[in-house]
Amino acid sequence: MKIRELSIEGAWEITPQQHGDPRGLFMEWYRFDRLAAAVGHPLRLAQGNLSVSARGVVRGIHFADVPPGQAKYVSCVRGAVVDVVVDLRLGSPSFGRWEAVRLDDVDRRAVYLGEGLGHGFCALTDDATLSYVCSTTYNPTAEHAVHPLDPQLAIDWPVETPLLSARDSVAPTLAQARESGLLPDYETCRAFTAGLASGAGPA
């Protein structure tokens, strides 16, 4: 597999090598050792999720308090999505920037995003199915969202009229989230991941 760091620190694109013949195909979807070598610390697998969306659905931008945050390893097992990573870490050199990666059932790429980064996606097909594993289990009191259509973020969603959940449609803008003290701190995130690299583990 090929692992490429994105322009936002803490995020990577993973492209697997697929082995196919008339019977079908095989690939290594996830490699603990290779991801850890690229990221600098292992990904603790605490929860696995499956998300199915209709064409035009936009989900996100979601993030979690750090510590412990929630790192994610995301792939699309059916259909196609545009997956978006947003830097929400106050003090980060790329704060407020986003990067998009197409995930589909053809190239079968994955995206890894570390603690403190925001995540969202837009379904390009009906029944677009995301499979993702997370470093921590779901904690509703520590989970937050920033409005995916915030003009300050100016994410180029590839859909004319995005379909949002009730939660996402009333999420605060980036400025409002900042004023409310919801956003993670860049140095805190770096210190946390440095602790993972040293073997300290999640809090």
Disulfide bonds with the S-S distance in Angstrom:
none
